[in-house]
Amino acid sequence: MQIVATPIAMPLATEVARSLGTGRVLPLQTQVFSNGQIEVKGDFAGPEIAIFQAFPDRVHDRLFELLFILDLLRARGCQHLTAVLPHLPYARSDRPAIVGGPVPARLLAELMEHAGLSRLITVELHSPQVTGFFRCPVINIEFLPALIRHLDRRPARNWTIASPDLGGAKRAERLAAALKCPLAVIRKHREGDQRRSVEVLGEVARRDILLVDDEINTGKTLFSAADLLRARGASSVSLAVVHALLTPEATTQLQTSDFEYVFVSNTTAIDVQAKEVEVISIASEIVAALQVS
């Protein structure tokens, strides 16, 4: 198997290629014309290729890079094209926003498969039902095993695992069961367009809280949850999120936050500049997924 990567996805792709022993990663070159249109180039071809792409910004440009490289490789006779997209764009858009409206995640699946996609590898889909939009095989990797390995290498803590909302309770419950520690869930209340954390279900006083979620974008939900946990007597609050999709405002707030530790994966290729941030690689999970026939 050959591995092709865009420049933004090169670090993760290189780590995976090193573990697989496939040799160097072949770089994808993109030319942007004055009118904004793009062209992809690269000296690669073969029966089986894995394409790495990340989406820290310019999502639609990077999506077109992916579609064009899929189409190029199909034209060159590649028989099996795997897209490794650790963070899948539009994964939250799994239903119409209005009655009769579009379903962006389904459209994206159809576009990728039309361009030649044979298999998708991604990480921690916000809505697992998105896999049903694809006709090709989809491997949805869980972040929890990598997070647990990382925590096991650290000094033991008096952890209580907390979910910032009811929707993420199952994820937090699985982590709490694996670490054999208590669970807490936060209930939110909607006020207009804003959601505010209002109630903690579970004991958090004098506990080290690990707040877990699938992604952080604006961070409003997580910062609100952390404030409530501290108000309820938590000894400390740490954060573990899979996808660090940080707005500039959230990045600034994270840098000045009172989180003791912040654990994030390397799915988005965003460089989080904060002293307490620890980046956990999901390369070994991707290697295992690529080895599935």
Secondary structure, DSSP 8 states (H G I E B T S, - for coil): -EEEE-GGGHHHHHHHHHHHT--S-EE-EEEE-TTS-EEEE-S---SEEEEE---SS-HHHHHHHHHHHHHHHHHTT-SEEEEEESS-TTTT--S-SSTT---HHHHHHHHHHHHT--EEEEE--SSGGGGGG-SS-EEEE-SHHHHHHHHHTS----EEEEESSGGGHHHHHHHHHHHT--EEEEEEEEETTEEEEEEEES--TT-EEEEEEEEESS-HHHHHHHHHHHHTT-SEEEEEEEEE---HHHHHHHHT---S-EEEESSS------TTEEEE--HHHHHHHHT--
